């Protein structure tokens, strides 16, 4: 069976369609290999849940190997972030920043999200064409996050350019130097938000950066480096993942016209359809953990400091968990899918992503009653990131 297994996230052909390569990984212990670094591939749903729920044995911080050290230092300058830390650091950071994502704060964003969505769809209608990624999936979450952070509208395009460049660092294998243009984008983005943070210290406003500047709890507070790192992480996680959710979800609907027609006739299924989109072709393919001691997973012994790829997208199609797992079915109740992770690192912005996607799909189908794929078998182009899987473009017909 080992001969059938191919896993190379730095291979463009693999990134374009990794799902067939996950099938040999099911129902067996994690597959061990050395591809630039010692790796273990976890595809089974039960194993993924076990690892994500056990932060004591499976760390989010790669202090031993520093596998992605250059990427981390280029963007975060070594500052702690929630994504790459363990308790107690993770606990402190999440407690301080989670107040910015309360249910009330997210609910209060709904009218503005609807307004932005309607404006974007009107622009597409006026042109008589709908390029989902450029017209809706990219600008909507960028504008929402930018407004939350207090970024002036005139800076949105620069904001997105920096984000796109930095995400390209996923394409760089461990140990290889980052291209200068990625380093420059990270430096410029850090400089932009460092200045914005300093401005809010002098003159606080109603935006999220001001709230984070003021975030403290007794003796705990975000350091300057932690604050900057969180804002940068929020930019990347807060716009790219939702962009990919909308793009990947529209593709799934387009390729399954029976499901598209069902959703058109049953708009009450929209929120459930979004959950199925997350399960079927989620915006995050994989996350990484590091075992701090020898561990055994489903009979496989994994030596310390192995880079464990917890393949969320594979777990979400594990046939042991979901019947007809490769079928896109918006009537499915994909309870417990791992698109937002699990355990203490469950995505802080999950509610916001769900809200944006639900509004986007509902509004698009209402605005364009004949929405469909322009070309059913047209070749697809994906962005250069395995971890954050998303389309570069997707054209839908609206006539």
DOFIDREN-478995 format. One record per residue (C-alpha): x, y, z; residue number from 0; residue in one letter. Coordinates in Angstrom, 3 decimals, decimal comma. Example, Ala and Ser with C-alpha at 12.3 -4.5 7.8 and 13.67 -1.06 7.14 Angstrom:
2
<r east="12,300" north="-4,500" up="7,800" n="0" res="A"/>
<r east="13,670" north="-1,060" up="7,140" n="1" res="S"/>
***
This chain:
399
<r east="0,000" north="0,000" up="0,000" n="0" res="X"/>
<r east="2,893" north="2,383" up="0,689" n="1" res="X"/>
<r east="3,724" north="2,516" up="-3,015" n="2" res="X"/>
<r east="0,312" north="4,030" up="-3,698" n="3" res="X"/>
<r east="0,852" north="6,923" up="-1,298" n="4" res="X"/>
<r east="1,982" north="10,223" up="-2,728" n="5" res="X"/>
<r east="2,089" north="13,367" up="-0,642" n="6" res="X"/>
<r east="3,913" north="16,494" up="-1,741" n="7" res="X"/>
<r east="2,280" north="19,828" up="-0,851" n="8" res="X"/>
<r east="4,974" north="21,627" up="-2,838" n="9" res="X"/>
<r east="3,886" north="19,915" up="-6,074" n="10" res="X"/>
<r east="1,386" north="22,120" up="-7,977" n="11" res="X"/>
<r east="-0,377" north="19,092" up="-9,480" n="12" res="X"/>
<r east="-0,841" north="17,609" up="-6,010" n="13" res="X"/>
<r east="-2,192" north="20,905" up="-4,658" n="14" res="X"/>
<r east="-4,692" north="21,208" up="-7,503" n="15" res="X"/>
<r east="-6,442" north="17,994" up="-6,443" n="16" res="X"/>
<r east="-5,084" north="16,307" up="-3,320" n="17" res="X"/>
<r east="-8,212" north="14,299" up="-2,530" n="18" res="X"/>
<r east="-7,406" north="11,149" up="-4,560" n="19" res="X"/>
<r east="-4,043" north="10,986" up="-2,785" n="20" res="X"/>
<r east="-5,737" north="10,830" up="0,616" n="21" res="X"/>
<r east="-7,631" north="7,604" up="-0,097" n="22" res="X"/>
<r east="-4,710" north="5,195" up="0,572" n="23" res="X"/>
<r east="-4,215" north="6,854" up="3,970" n="24" res="X"/>
<r east="-7,595" north="5,828" up="5,395" n="25" res="X"/>
<r east="-8,040" north="2,917" up="7,758" n="26" res="X"/>
<r east="-4,331" north="2,547" up="8,518" n="27" res="X"/>
<r east="-1,798" north="4,031" up="10,939" n="28" res="X"/>
<r east="-0,306" north="7,439" up="10,096" n="29" res="X"/>
<r east="2,073" north="7,216" up="7,152" n="30" res="X"/>
<r east="5,672" north="8,167" up="7,953" n="31" res="X"/>
<r east="7,950" north="9,764" up="5,386" n="32" res="X"/>
<r east="10,817" north="12,208" up="5,043" n="33" res="X"/>
<r east="10,125" north="15,032" up="2,605" n="34" res="X"/>
<r east="12,522" north="17,856" up="3,518" n="35" res="X"/>
<r east="11,612" north="17,005" up="7,135" n="36" res="X"/>
<r east="10,431" north="13,915" up="9,090" n="37" res="X"/>
<r east="6,660" north="13,850" up="8,653" n="38" res="X"/>
<r east="3,643" north="11,821" up="9,742" n="39" res="X"/>
<r east="0,416" north="12,011" up="7,730" n="40" res="X"/>
<r east="-2,817" north="11,759" up="9,710" n="41" res="X"/>
<r east="-5,960" north="11,333" up="7,610" n="42" res="X"/>
<r east="-8,306" north="9,297" up="9,812" n="43" res="X"/>
<r east="-10,992" north="11,382" up="11,497" n="44" res="X"/>
<r east="-10,634" north="9,655" up="14,872" n="45" res="X"/>
<r east="-6,843" north="10,147" up="14,911" n="46" res="X"/>
<r east="-7,206" north="13,808" up="13,928" n="47" res="X"/>
<r east="-9,655" north="14,458" up="16,752" n="48" res="X"/>
<r east="-7,352" north="12,725" up="19,240" n="49" res="X"/>
<r east="-4,350" north="14,841" up="18,220" n="50" res="X"/>
<r east="-6,171" north="18,173" up="18,027" n="51" res="X"/>
<r east="-7,699" north="17,578" up="21,437" n="52" res="X"/>
<r east="-4,414" north="16,752" up="23,194" n="53" res="X"/>
<r east="-2,226" north="19,864" up="23,254" n="54" res="X"/>
<r east="-0,028" north="18,400" up="25,971" n="55" res="X"/>
<r east="1,346" north="15,622" up="23,785" n="56" res="X"/>
<r east="0,902" north="17,360" up="20,444" n="57" res="X"/>
<r east="2,304" north="20,863" up="20,515" n="58" res="X"/>
<r east="1,508" north="23,728" up="18,150" n="59" res="X"/>
<r east="4,943" north="25,206" up="18,819" n="60" res="X"/>
<r east="7,917" north="23,818" up="16,908" n="61" res="X"/>
<r east="10,591" north="24,911" up="19,350" n="62" res="X"/>
<r east="12,891" north="21,982" up="18,568" n="63" res="X"/>
<r east="13,043" north="21,885" up="14,780" n="64" res="X"/>
<r east="11,927" north="25,411" up="13,825" n="65" res="X"/>
<r east="10,608" north="23,918" up="10,596" n="66" res="X"/>
<r east="9,074" north="27,138" up="9,330" n="67" res="X"/>
<r east="11,397" north="29,465" up="11,224" n="68" res="X"/>
<r east="12,095" north="31,885" up="8,397" n="69" res="X"/>
<r east="8,405" north="32,353" up="7,605" n="70" res="X"/>
<r east="7,664" north="32,915" up="11,299" n="71" res="X"/>
<r east="10,453" north="35,420" up="11,859" n="72" res="X"/>
<r east="9,787" north="37,254" up="8,607" n="73" res="X"/>
<r east="6,150" north="37,953" up="9,475" n="74" res="X"/>
<r east="5,824" north="37,677" up="13,258" n="75" res="X"/>
<r east="9,421" north="38,519" up="14,261" n="76" res="X"/>
<r east="9,334" north="35,648" up="16,739" n="77" res="X"/>
<r east="6,378" north="37,053" up="18,717" n="78" res="X"/>
<r east="3,957" north="34,533" up="20,196" n="79" res="X"/>
<r east="0,694" north="33,968" up="18,336" n="80" res="X"/>
<r east="-2,340" north="31,902" up="19,274" n="81" res="X"/>
<r east="-1,900" north="29,700" up="16,231" n="82" res="X"/>
<r east="1,657" north="28,639" up="17,095" n="83" res="X"/>
<r east="1,627" north="28,547" up="20,887" n="84" res="X"/>
<r east="0,551" north="26,263" up="23,721" n="85" res="X"/>
<r east="-0,824" north="27,005" up="27,193" n="86" res="X"/>
<r east="-0,235" north="29,057" up="29,216" n="87" res="X"/>
<r east="0,772" north="31,509" up="26,466" n="88" res="X"/>
<r east="-2,087" north="30,431" up="24,211" n="89" res="X"/>
<r east="-4,581" north="30,687" up="27,065" n="90" res="X"/>
<r east="-3,494" north="34,238" up="27,895" n="91" res="X"/>
<r east="-3,535" north="35,426" up="24,277" n="92" res="X"/>
<r east="-6,890" north="33,883" up="23,435" n="93" res="X"/>
<r east="-8,519" north="35,281" up="26,556" n="94" res="X"/>
<r east="-7,319" north="38,776" up="25,720" n="95" res="X"/>
<r east="-8,358" north="38,816" up="22,069" n="96" res="X"/>
<r east="-11,532" north="36,709" up="22,211" n="97" res="X"/>
<r east="-13,508" north="39,684" up="23,546" n="98" res="X"/>
<r east="-13,205" north="41,143" up="20,052" n="99" res="X"/>
<r east="-15,180" north="38,161" up="18,681" n="100" res="X"/>
<r east="-18,126" north="37,956" up="21,032" n="101" res="X"/>
<r east="-21,461" north="36,773" up="19,565" n="102" res="X"/>
<r east="-22,837" north="40,299" up="19,953" n="103" res="X"/>
<r east="-19,934" north="41,907" up="18,107" n="104" res="X"/>
<r east="-20,304" north="39,414" up="15,245" n="105" res="X"/>
<r east="-24,091" north="39,863" up="15,144" n="106" res="X"/>
<r east="-23,657" north="43,635" up="14,979" n="107" res="X"/>
<r east="-21,629" north="43,190" up="11,777" n="108" res="X"/>
<r east="-24,483" north="41,496" up="9,914" n="109" res="X"/>
<r east="-26,154" north="44,602" up="8,411" n="110" res="X"/>
<r east="-22,823" north="45,909" up="7,122" n="111" res="X"/>
<r east="-21,891" north="42,513" up="5,647" n="112" res="X"/>
<r east="-25,230" north="42,425" up="3,824" n="113" res="X"/>
<r east="-24,670" north="45,946" up="2,543" n="114" res="X"/>
<r east="-21,176" north="45,181" up="1,229" n="115" res="X"/>
<r east="-22,398" north="41,954" up="-0,386" n="116" res="X"/>
<r east="-25,265" north="43,704" up="-2,172" n="117" res="X"/>
<r east="-22,941" north="46,414" up="-3,493" n="118" res="X"/>
<r east="-20,471" north="43,852" up="-4,829" n="119" res="X"/>
<r east="-23,204" north="41,814" up="-6,533" n="120" res="X"/>
<r east="-24,707" north="44,956" up="-8,081" n="121" res="X"/>
<r east="-21,321" north="45,797" up="-9,589" n="122" res="X"/>
<r east="-21,070" north="42,326" up="-11,104" n="123" res="X"/>
<r east="-24,606" north="42,569" up="-12,486" n="124" res="X"/>
<r east="-23,849" north="45,900" up="-14,121" n="125" res="X"/>
<r east="-20,999" north="44,263" up="-16,030" n="126" res="X"/>
<r east="-23,109" north="41,261" up="-17,023" n="127" res="X"/>
<r east="-20,502" north="38,814" up="-15,715" n="128" res="X"/>
<r east="-19,688" north="37,261" up="-12,363" n="129" res="X"/>
<r east="-16,124" north="36,252" up="-11,584" n="130" res="X"/>
<r east="-16,715" north="34,863" up="-8,117" n="131" res="X"/>
<r east="-13,215" north="35,218" up="-6,684" n="132" res="X"/>
<r east="-12,539" north="38,760" up="-7,907" n="133" res="X"/>
<r east="-16,102" north="40,091" up="-7,608" n="134" res="X"/>
<r east="-17,218" north="38,621" up="-4,276" n="135" res="X"/>
<r east="-15,052" north="36,023" up="-2,547" n="136" res="X"/>
<r east="-11,972" north="38,246" up="-2,312" n="137" res="X"/>
<r east="-13,360" north="41,738" up="-1,624" n="138" res="X"/>
<r east="-16,078" north="40,784" up="0,866" n="139" res="X"/>
<r east="-13,913" north="39,332" up="3,669" n="140" res="X"/>
<r east="-11,109" north="41,798" up="2,954" n="141" res="X"/>
<r east="-13,492" north="44,730" up="3,347" n="142" res="X"/>
<r east="-15,059" north="43,293" up="6,495" n="143" res="X"/>
<r east="-11,728" north="42,642" up="8,210" n="144" res="X"/>
<r east="-10,313" north="45,944" up="7,007" n="145" res="X"/>
<r east="-13,269" north="47,867" up="8,416" n="146" res="X"/>
<r east="-12,994" north="45,962" up="11,686" n="147" res="X"/>
<r east="-9,332" north="46,953" up="11,902" n="148" res="X"/>
<r east="-10,022" north="50,545" up="10,888" n="149" res="X"/>
<r east="-8,144" north="50,351" up="7,577" n="150" res="X"/>
<r east="-9,157" north="53,201" up="5,221" n="151" res="X"/>
<r east="-11,009" north="51,991" up="2,085" n="152" res="X"/>
<r east="-8,299" north="53,421" up="-0,145" n="153" res="X"/>
<r east="-5,802" north="50,946" up="1,354" n="154" res="X"/>
<r east="-7,820" north="47,777" up="0,623" n="155" res="X"/>
<r east="-5,998" north="46,810" up="-2,571" n="156" res="X"/>
<r east="-2,568" north="47,241" up="-1,004" n="157" res="X"/>
<r east="-3,826" north="45,360" up="2,030" n="158" res="X"/>
<r east="-4,836" north="42,395" up="-0,166" n="159" res="X"/>
<r east="-1,620" north="42,491" up="-2,215" n="160" res="X"/>
<r east="0,492" north="42,108" up="0,922" n="161" res="X"/>
<r east="-1,711" north="39,257" up="2,130" n="162" res="X"/>
<r east="-1,469" north="37,368" up="-1,163" n="163" res="X"/>
<r east="2,317" north="37,680" up="-1,293" n="164" res="X"/>
<r east="2,799" north="36,454" up="2,263" n="165" res="X"/>
<r east="0,539" north="33,443" up="1,727" n="166" res="X"/>
<r east="2,786" north="32,460" up="-1,177" n="167" res="X"/>
<r east="5,386" north="31,565" up="1,448" n="168" res="X"/>
<r east="3,479" north="28,268" up="1,844" n="169" res="X"/>
<r east="5,016" north="27,362" up="-1,490" n="170" res="X"/>
<r east="8,533" north="27,489" up="-0,072" n="171" res="X"/>
<r east="9,777" north="24,103" up="1,228" n="172" res="X"/>
<r east="11,234" north="24,023" up="4,765" n="173" res="X"/>
<r east="14,847" north="25,142" up="4,862" n="174" res="X"/>
<r east="14,639" north="27,062" up="1,596" n="175" res="X"/>
<r east="15,056" north="30,844" up="1,589" n="176" res="X"/>
<r east="12,007" north="33,037" up="1,125" n="177" res="X"/>
<r east="11,887" north="35,129" up="-2,081" n="178" res="X"/>
<r east="12,735" north="38,795" up="-1,551" n="179" res="X"/>
<r east="9,277" north="39,942" up="-2,673" n="180" res="X"/>
<r east="7,656" north="37,949" up="0,136" n="181" res="X"/>
<r east="10,059" north="39,421" up="2,677" n="182" res="X"/>
<r east="9,352" north="42,900" up="1,343" n="183" res="X"/>
<r east="5,579" north="42,387" up="1,566" n="184" res="X"/>
<r east="5,912" north="41,192" up="5,163" n="185" res="X"/>
<r east="8,131" north="44,144" up="6,075" n="186" res="X"/>
<r east="5,738" north="46,650" up="4,513" n="187" res="X"/>
<r east="2,704" north="45,054" up="6,151" n="188" res="X"/>
<r east="4,391" north="45,039" up="9,548" n="189" res="X"/>
<r east="5,341" north="48,683" up="9,108" n="190" res="X"/>
<r east="1,809" north="49,643" up="8,103" n="191" res="X"/>
<r east="0,174" north="48,069" up="11,144" n="192" res="X"/>
<r east="2,904" north="49,109" up="13,565" n="193" res="X"/>
<r east="2,100" north="52,681" up="12,586" n="194" res="X"/>
<r east="-1,641" north="52,025" up="12,877" n="195" res="X"/>
<r east="-1,213" north="50,560" up="16,360" n="196" res="X"/>
<r east="0,838" north="53,544" up="17,509" n="197" res="X"/>
<r east="-1,802" north="55,883" up="16,119" n="198" res="X"/>
<r east="-4,546" north="54,100" up="18,122" n="199" res="X"/>
<r east="-2,454" north="54,345" up="21,278" n="200" res="X"/>
<r east="-2,484" north="58,123" up="20,894" n="201" res="X"/>
<r east="-6,070" north="58,408" up="19,679" n="202" res="X"/>
<r east="-8,219" north="55,320" up="20,336" n="203" res="X"/>
<r east="-11,246" north="54,749" up="18,117" n="204" res="X"/>
<r east="-14,097" north="52,269" up="17,840" n="205" res="X"/>
<r east="-12,132" north="49,815" up="15,702" n="206" res="X"/>
<r east="-10,684" north="46,439" up="16,611" n="207" res="X"/>
<r east="-7,079" north="47,653" up="16,779" n="208" res="X"/>
<r east="-8,099" north="50,178" up="19,438" n="209" res="X"/>
<r east="-9,886" north="47,439" up="21,379" n="210" res="X"/>
<r east="-6,797" north="45,223" up="21,201" n="211" res="X"/>
<r east="-4,519" north="48,067" up="22,283" n="212" res="X"/>
<r east="-6,727" north="48,425" up="25,354" n="213" res="X"/>
<r east="-7,022" north="44,670" up="25,976" n="214" res="X"/>
<r east="-5,736" north="43,730" up="29,392" n="215" res="X"/>
<r east="-6,762" north="41,520" up="32,263" n="216" res="X"/>
<r east="-5,353" north="42,278" up="35,678" n="217" res="X"/>
<r east="-1,582" north="42,042" up="35,165" n="218" res="X"/>
<r east="-1,794" north="40,523" up="31,676" n="219" res="X"/>
<r east="-1,677" north="42,572" up="28,515" n="220" res="X"/>
<r east="-0,676" north="42,104" up="24,918" n="221" res="X"/>
<r east="2,917" north="43,126" up="24,328" n="222" res="X"/>
<r east="3,616" north="45,345" up="21,341" n="223" res="X"/>
<r east="4,990" north="42,349" up="19,415" n="224" res="X"/>
<r east="2,045" north="40,112" up="20,334" n="225" res="X"/>
<r east="-0,444" north="42,780" up="19,339" n="226" res="X"/>
<r east="1,187" north="43,303" up="15,970" n="227" res="X"/>
<r east="1,450" north="39,542" up="15,403" n="228" res="X"/>
<r east="-2,250" north="39,049" up="16,158" n="229" res="X"/>
<r east="-3,334" north="41,816" up="13,790" n="230" res="X"/>
<r east="-1,212" north="40,277" up="11,038" n="231" res="X"/>
<r east="-2,578" north="36,789" up="11,755" n="232" res="X"/>
<r east="-6,115" north="38,161" up="11,734" n="233" res="X"/>
<r east="-5,523" north="39,730" up="8,349" n="234" res="X"/>
<r east="-4,276" north="36,481" up="6,826" n="235" res="X"/>
<r east="-6,675" north="34,093" up="8,549" n="236" res="X"/>
<r east="-9,578" north="36,507" up="8,507" n="237" res="X"/>
<r east="-9,727" north="37,138" up="4,797" n="238" res="X"/>
<r east="-8,032" north="34,284" up="2,932" n="239" res="X"/>
<r east="-9,938" north="31,439" up="4,573" n="240" res="X"/>
<r east="-13,351" north="33,011" up="3,976" n="241" res="X"/>
<r east="-12,354" north="33,860" up="0,407" n="242" res="X"/>
<r east="-11,534" north="30,199" up="-0,166" n="243" res="X"/>
<r east="-14,738" north="29,022" up="1,525" n="244" res="X"/>
<r east="-16,865" north="31,114" up="-0,844" n="245" res="X"/>
<r east="-14,861" north="30,169" up="-3,942" n="246" res="X"/>
<r east="-14,656" north="26,453" up="-3,161" n="247" res="X"/>
<r east="-18,315" north="26,396" up="-2,162" n="248" res="X"/>
<r east="-19,459" north="28,061" up="-5,387" n="249" res="X"/>
<r east="-17,454" north="25,508" up="-7,355" n="250" res="X"/>
<r east="-19,093" north="22,638" up="-5,472" n="251" res="X"/>
<r east="-22,531" north="24,054" up="-6,227" n="252" res="X"/>
<r east="-21,643" north="24,633" up="-9,873" n="253" res="X"/>
<r east="-20,380" north="21,094" up="-10,327" n="254" res="X"/>
<r east="-23,470" north="19,674" up="-8,643" n="255" res="X"/>
<r east="-26,400" north="21,405" up="-10,368" n="256" res="X"/>
<r east="-28,943" north="19,274" up="-8,514" n="257" res="X"/>
<r east="-27,632" north="20,685" up="-5,229" n="258" res="X"/>
<r east="-27,560" north="24,204" up="-6,668" n="259" res="X"/>
<r east="-31,193" north="23,879" up="-7,730" n="260" res="X"/>
<r east="-32,144" north="22,456" up="-4,337" n="261" res="X"/>
<r east="-30,506" north="25,380" up="-2,551" n="262" res="X"/>
<r east="-32,163" north="27,835" up="-4,921" n="263" res="X"/>
<r east="-35,567" north="26,375" up="-4,052" n="264" res="X"/>
<r east="-34,746" north="25,907" up="-0,364" n="265" res="X"/>
<r east="-32,886" north="28,994" up="0,882" n="266" res="X"/>
<r east="-33,552" north="27,775" up="4,418" n="267" res="X"/>
<r east="-30,797" north="25,203" up="3,752" n="268" res="X"/>
<r east="-28,125" north="27,869" up="3,215" n="269" res="X"/>
<r east="-26,464" north="27,625" up="6,628" n="270" res="X"/>
<r east="-26,461" north="23,816" up="6,413" n="271" res="X"/>
<r east="-25,070" north="24,006" up="2,874" n="272" res="X"/>
<r east="-22,175" north="26,133" up="4,141" n="273" res="X"/>
<r east="-21,337" north="23,422" up="6,688" n="274" res="X"/>
<r east="-21,264" north="20,847" up="3,892" n="275" res="X"/>
<r east="-19,003" north="23,121" up="1,833" n="276" res="X"/>
<r east="-16,647" north="23,324" up="4,797" n="277" res="X"/>
<r east="-16,605" north="19,555" up="5,094" n="278" res="X"/>
<r east="-16,425" north="18,759" up="1,391" n="279" res="X"/>
<r east="-13,692" north="21,157" up="0,258" n="280" res="X"/>
<r east="-12,672" north="23,312" up="3,198" n="281" res="X"/>
<r east="-10,454" north="26,390" up="2,966" n="282" res="X"/>
<r east="-7,747" north="24,851" up="5,171" n="283" res="X"/>
<r east="-6,364" north="21,515" up="4,009" n="284" res="X"/>
<r east="-4,071" north="20,725" up="6,891" n="285" res="X"/>
<r east="-2,672" north="21,922" up="10,177" n="286" res="X"/>
<r east="0,569" north="20,910" up="11,843" n="287" res="X"/>
<r east="1,443" north="19,561" up="15,279" n="288" res="X"/>
<r east="4,691" north="18,379" up="16,889" n="289" res="X"/>
<r east="4,867" north="15,530" up="19,403" n="290" res="X"/>
<r east="7,010" north="16,454" up="22,361" n="291" res="X"/>
<r east="7,585" north="12,814" up="23,327" n="292" res="X"/>
<r east="7,402" north="9,439" up="21,573" n="293" res="X"/>
<r east="3,760" north="8,677" up="20,859" n="294" res="X"/>
<r east="1,743" north="5,889" up="19,304" n="295" res="X"/>
<r east="-1,176" north="6,662" up="17,003" n="296" res="X"/>
<r east="-3,251" north="3,739" up="15,718" n="297" res="X"/>
<r east="-0,261" north="1,456" up="16,121" n="298" res="X"/>
<r east="2,366" north="3,713" up="14,553" n="299" res="X"/>
<r east="5,232" north="4,884" up="16,762" n="300" res="X"/>
<r east="6,134" north="8,499" up="16,070" n="301" res="X"/>
<r east="9,455" north="9,791" up="17,305" n="302" res="X"/>
<r east="9,694" north="13,145" up="19,121" n="303" res="X"/>
<r east="9,604" north="16,401" up="17,154" n="304" res="X"/>
<r east="8,086" north="14,872" up="14,061" n="305" res="X"/>
<r east="6,082" north="17,304" up="11,933" n="306" res="X"/>
<r east="2,595" north="15,799" up="12,069" n="307" res="X"/>
<r east="0,348" north="16,859" up="9,222" n="308" res="X"/>
<r east="-3,201" north="16,627" up="10,568" n="309" res="X"/>
<r east="-4,994" north="16,643" up="7,227" n="310" res="X"/>
<r east="-8,318" north="18,258" up="8,114" n="311" res="X"/>
<r east="-9,703" north="17,954" up="4,589" n="312" res="X"/>
<r east="-8,906" north="14,240" up="4,530" n="313" res="X"/>
<r east="-10,485" north="13,651" up="7,934" n="314" res="X"/>
<r east="-13,605" north="15,435" up="6,683" n="315" res="X"/>
<r east="-13,915" north="12,820" up="3,919" n="316" res="X"/>
<r east="-13,026" north="9,793" up="6,039" n="317" res="X"/>
<r east="-15,488" north="7,060" up="4,973" n="318" res="X"/>
<r east="-15,389" north="5,709" up="8,518" n="319" res="X"/>
<r east="-16,965" north="8,984" up="9,668" n="320" res="X"/>
<r east="-19,186" north="10,061" up="6,771" n="321" res="X"/>
<r east="-21,295" north="7,913" up="4,463" n="322" res="X"/>
<r east="-20,710" north="8,670" up="0,770" n="323" res="X"/>
<r east="-17,973" north="11,018" up="1,931" n="324" res="X"/>
<r east="-16,985" north="12,146" up="-1,580" n="325" res="X"/>
<r east="-20,566" north="13,184" up="-2,401" n="326" res="X"/>
<r east="-21,526" north="16,841" up="-2,017" n="327" res="X"/>
<r east="-24,901" north="16,796" up="-0,264" n="328" res="X"/>
<r east="-26,310" north="20,000" up="1,242" n="329" res="X"/>
<r east="-28,957" north="18,009" up="3,138" n="330" res="X"/>
<r east="-26,193" north="16,229" up="5,054" n="331" res="X"/>
<r east="-25,656" north="17,216" up="8,655" n="332" res="X"/>
<r east="-21,831" north="17,112" up="8,785" n="333" res="X"/>
<r east="-21,753" north="17,291" up="12,555" n="334" res="X"/>
<r east="-18,264" north="17,563" up="13,969" n="335" res="X"/>
<r east="-16,411" north="18,420" up="10,764" n="336" res="X"/>
<r east="-12,879" north="19,687" up="11,361" n="337" res="X"/>
<r east="-12,733" north="22,561" up="8,863" n="338" res="X"/>
<r east="-12,230" north="24,994" up="11,747" n="339" res="X"/>
<r east="-9,943" north="22,657" up="13,680" n="340" res="X"/>
<r east="-10,771" north="21,317" up="17,121" n="341" res="X"/>
<r east="-9,657" north="21,578" up="20,729" n="342" res="X"/>
<r east="-8,144" north="24,734" up="22,176" n="343" res="X"/>
<r east="-7,174" north="25,989" up="18,712" n="344" res="X"/>
<r east="-10,697" north="25,898" up="17,278" n="345" res="X"/>
<r east="-10,912" north="28,879" up="14,914" n="346" res="X"/>
<r east="-11,667" north="32,093" up="16,782" n="347" res="X"/>
<r east="-13,297" north="33,585" up="13,688" n="348" res="X"/>
<r east="-15,525" north="30,615" up="12,815" n="349" res="X"/>
<r east="-18,755" north="32,483" up="13,558" n="350" res="X"/>
<r east="-17,705" north="35,415" up="11,374" n="351" res="X"/>
<r east="-16,731" north="33,127" up="8,475" n="352" res="X"/>
<r east="-20,039" north="31,285" up="8,708" n="353" res="X"/>
<r east="-21,980" north="34,550" up="8,763" n="354" res="X"/>
<r east="-20,160" north="36,007" up="5,763" n="355" res="X"/>
<r east="-20,524" north="32,813" up="3,722" n="356" res="X"/>
<r east="-24,204" north="32,355" up="4,557" n="357" res="X"/>
<r east="-24,958" north="35,932" up="3,536" n="358" res="X"/>
<r east="-22,835" north="35,663" up="0,380" n="359" res="X"/>
<r east="-24,480" north="32,482" up="-0,924" n="360" res="X"/>
<r east="-27,986" north="33,565" up="-0,030" n="361" res="X"/>
<r east="-27,587" north="36,963" up="-1,669" n="362" res="X"/>
<r east="-25,863" north="35,601" up="-4,797" n="363" res="X"/>
<r east="-28,591" north="33,049" up="-5,511" n="364" res="X"/>
<r east="-31,284" north="35,645" up="-4,917" n="365" res="X"/>
<r east="-29,570" north="38,277" up="-7,078" n="366" res="X"/>
<r east="-28,765" north="35,851" up="-9,902" n="367" res="X"/>
<r east="-31,624" north="33,308" up="-10,266" n="368" res="X"/>
<r east="-29,885" north="31,588" up="-13,215" n="369" res="X"/>
<r east="-26,471" north="31,362" up="-11,597" n="370" res="X"/>
<r east="-24,415" north="28,447" up="-12,952" n="371" res="X"/>
<r east="-20,907" north="27,499" up="-14,050" n="372" res="X"/>
<r east="-19,995" north="29,302" up="-17,244" n="373" res="X"/>
<r east="-18,074" north="26,234" up="-18,449" n="374" res="X"/>
<r east="-18,660" north="22,990" up="-16,604" n="375" res="X"/>
<r east="-15,329" north="21,419" up="-17,604" n="376" res="X"/>
<r east="-13,171" north="24,553" up="-17,740" n="377" res="X"/>
<r east="-9,682" north="24,028" up="-16,261" n="378" res="X"/>
<r east="-9,276" north="25,421" up="-12,769" n="379" res="X"/>
<r east="-6,420" north="27,480" up="-11,371" n="380" res="X"/>
<r east="-5,553" north="27,261" up="-7,695" n="381" res="X"/>
<r east="-3,426" north="29,626" up="-5,662" n="382" res="X"/>
<r east="0,046" north="28,547" up="-4,627" n="383" res="X"/>
<r east="-0,762" north="27,326" up="-1,132" n="384" res="X"/>
<r east="-1,450" north="23,817" up="0,077" n="385" res="X"/>
<r east="-2,502" north="24,769" up="3,579" n="386" res="X"/>
<r east="-4,941" north="27,484" up="2,440" n="387" res="X"/>
<r east="-6,632" north="25,877" up="-0,566" n="388" res="X"/>
<r east="-8,495" north="28,238" up="-2,852" n="389" res="X"/>
<r east="-9,213" north="29,086" up="-6,469" n="390" res="X"/>
<r east="-7,504" north="31,907" up="-8,320" n="391" res="X"/>
<r east="-10,604" north="32,465" up="-10,456" n="392" res="X"/>
<r east="-14,079" north="31,045" up="-11,084" n="393" res="X"/>
<r east="-16,457" north="32,437" up="-13,673" n="394" res="X"/>
<r east="-20,220" north="31,906" up="-13,303" n="395" res="X"/>
<r east="-22,899" north="32,682" up="-15,874" n="396" res="X"/>
<r east="-25,727" north="34,913" up="-14,641" n="397" res="X"/>
<r east="-27,884" north="35,405" up="-17,764" n="398" res="X"/>
***
